[in-house]
Amino acid sequence: MFFFKPIPEKKLVVVVPSYNNAQWYKHNLDSIFNQNYTNYRIIYLDDHSSDNTAHLVEQYIYEKHQQQRVTLIKNETRQGATANRYKGSHLCENNEIILILDGDDWFAHDNVLKKINKVYSKYDIWVTYGQYKRFPSNKKGHCKKLPQDFDFRASTCYYTSALRTYYAWLFKKIPKNDLQHQGEFFQIAGDVAEMLPMVEMARGHIRFIREVLYIYNNQTPLNDFKNNYQEQLDIAQVIRSKPQYPKITNHEL
C-alpha cells in the first residue's frame, strides 16, 4: 500500500479589487470560501462602490463566519483596480503568494488554491499566468505557454492573463511610477503594467497553467474590453514602450 505525503500548504492571499459588485459579490466570495484549502486569507478592497457593495460584503463575511480570514478595505474615494492591487500586494508578507481575483469574477472550481500550491511547491517559480473561460459564453481565453525568453513587450497580444499569481516580494520590486501615467495609477490596462515587469524579472521562474482556473465575467457592464477597447490598446502601447526590466539572477525566498 502506498501512502502519499500531503503537500504542505504555502501561505496564499486572494486579493480582490472590487467596484459596484452587489450583483456578483456572493458568487465571487463563495468561490473563495469553498476552496479545499486552509492556509489562505483574503484582502477585499471595495473601491468606493455606489451600490452598497462594501456593506453587503461585510454582512456576508460575518454571515459565513469568515471575519478572521478576510481583511475588508473600504476606500473613501475611487482609486481604480491598479491602485487597489498595488495596495493589496503591499499589505502582504514577502513570502506570501498572491492570487488576483476581480470582484465580479470567480474561481472555476474548489481546488484552485490547492492547484496553485502544488505548482509553487513542485517548481522553482515566482509568477504564474493561466487560462480562463468567459461567462456566460463558456469560451476559453487566448492565453498560452510562452518561452522564458519571450519578448513580452513586442507582442500586441496579452497572453499572461488570469489566473495571475505571484510572490509578493516580486510585485514589490515594481516602482510605483511604473504603474502610473501622469502621476496617477493606470485606470485601464494596469494588469499589463504589472505583469510585464514581473515576467521580465522572473525569466526562468515563470509557469503557464493550462488548466482553466478562472471565470471571467463578460456579463458585467463594468468591462474595459467592452467600454474602452481602443483606449485600452493605446495605454497598453504606452506601457510596452517602457524599458525592459532586467532578469533577477539570484533571490533567496
N, C-alpha and C positions, 0 to 999 in steps of 0.2 A: 504494500500500500504506500502511495506517495502522498506526502504532505507538503503543500505549498506554503511557504512562509509569506505572510501578508506584507505588502509593500508599506513601509512607514509613511504616514501622511505628512506631506510638507504643508507649510502654512500658506494657505491661499486666501486672497482677498478679492471679492467681487465688487468692482467699482461701478456704480450705476448712476450716470448722469441722466437727469430726468426733467422734462418740462411739459406741463399740461397733459398728464397721462392718467387722468381719472378713469378713463375707459379701459386702460391696459395694466394698471399697477398690480392688480391681483394675479393676473396671468404671469406677469413678469416675476413677481416675488415668489409665487408658488413654484415656479420652475427652479428657483434657488433653494427655497426651504425644503423641497422634496428630494434634494440631492442625497445620494447614498455616500455621504462623506461627513466627517465630524470636524476636522481641523480647518475651519474656514470662518471668515467674518465678512460682513457687508458694509460698504460705505455708500450710502444712498444720498445723492446730492440733488435736492429739489431746487430748480433754478428760478425761484420766484414765480411759480405757476399761478395762473389766474383762475384755475378751475378746481381749487381746493385739494390738489394732489397731495401736498405735504401733510395736511390734516388727515386725509384718508389713509395715507401710508402709515402715519404714526398710530392711528387706531388699529390698523391691520397688524402691525408689528406686535402690539400688545395682545390682540385677539389670538394670535398664533404663538404667543409666549416666546418671542424671538428678540426681546429687547436687549438681552445680554450679547447677542450676536451682531446687532445692527447699530451702526452709527448713522443717525439721520441729521443731515446738514440742511438747514433752510436758508437759502440765500436771500438777503434783503433787497437785492437788485438782480436783474437778469444779466448773466455773465457769458453764457454760451457753453457749449459742450467741451470745447478745448480747455477753457479755464477750469471747468469742473473736473476734467480728467487730470489736469495738472495738479489741482488742489488735492484730489483723492489720492493720486500716486505719491505725493509728497507727505501724506499722512501715514504712509506705510513704512514698515521697517525694511531695511535694505534687502534682507534675505526672503521677504515675502514675495510670492508670485501673484501678480495682478491679472485678473480676467476682466475685460471690458464688456459690459452688457448694457446697452441703451435701455432707457426706461419704458420704451414701447416695444421692445423685442423680448425674446425668451430663449432659454436653453432648449435644445432639441430633445433631450431625454434626461433621465435621472442619474446617469453615470458620467456626466460631462466632467465634473470635478475629479472623479476617480481616473478618468482618461488623462486629464492634464497632469495629475500627479504621477501616473505611470510613465508618461513621456519624459517628464523632467527627471524622474528617477533613473530611467534607463539610459538616457542620452545626456551628453555634456552640452546642454543648450541653455540659452539665456532669453530667447524670444521665440514665439511660435505664431504662425498665422494658419488659417484653416479654410474650411468650406462651409457654406451656409445654404439654406433654402429660403425662398421668398414666400411670404404669406400674403394672400391666400392661393396664389397660383401653384405653389409647390415646386416651382422651377429652381433648379440648382444654380448656384452662383458661378462666377468665372475664375475663381482662384485656382492656382495650380502650383506645382512644385517648380522652383527656380534654382539655378545653380548658385552656389555660395558666392561666386564672384560676379553675379549678375549686376549689370549697371541699372539699378533701380531708378535713378533719376532720368535716364534716357528713355524710359518706357512711358508712353502716354496712358497705358492701362494700369489700373491699380489692382495688382494681384494679391497683395498682402493684407487681405481683409479678414472679416470675422470668421471664426473667433480669434481675437487678438489677445495674446498673453505675453507677459514679460516679467523679469525680475525688477523690483522697484529700484534697485541701485542703478540699473541700466537707464531707465527713464530719467532718473535724477541727473544724469550726465548731460542732458539736453539743456542748453542755456534758455532761459525764459524768452529772450528776444528772438530766438529761432522759431518760437511758436506764436509770434506776434507779427502784425503788419501795421505800420504807422503807430506803434505804441499800444495797440490793442490786440488781445488774443484773436486768432483766426475765428471767424464766425462760420466759415464754410471750409471744407477740406482740411480741417485740423487733424483728422486721423492720418492723412498723408504726411503732414508736417511732423507728426510724432513717430510714425513707423519708419520713414526714410532714415533718420539718424540712427535709430536702434538697429535696423538690419545692416546698416553700413558698419557700425561699431562692432556688431556681433558676428561678422563673417566667420564661418566655420562653426558657429554655435546657433544656427537658425534651423528650425524644423517646420515643415509643412505637414499639417494633419489632414489627411484626405477625408476622414470620416466627417459627416455633417454633424456639427455640434451646436449650431446657432440657427435660430429662425429670425429672419429679417422681415419686419412688418412693413409691407408695402401699402397697407390699408390706411395707415395714419396720414392725415393731411400735412403733418409736420415732417416733410421729407425733402431734403435738399436736392435729391436726384430729380424729383418731380417739379419742385418750385423754383430752383435756382441753378439749373443744369449748366448753362453757359458760364455763369459766374463761378460755379464750382470748377469748371475746366480752366478758367482764367487764373483763379487763385492757386490751383494745383500747379500751373506752369510757373507762377512766381516762386512757389515752394521748391520746385525741381531745379530752378535756376541758381539756387544757393549752393555753396561749395560742399563737396562730399565730406563726410566725417571720416577720420582715419580709423582703421581697424584697431580694436583693443587687442594687444598681443599677450597680456598677462593680467589675470584678475583672479583673486582668491575669494571664493564665496565664504 
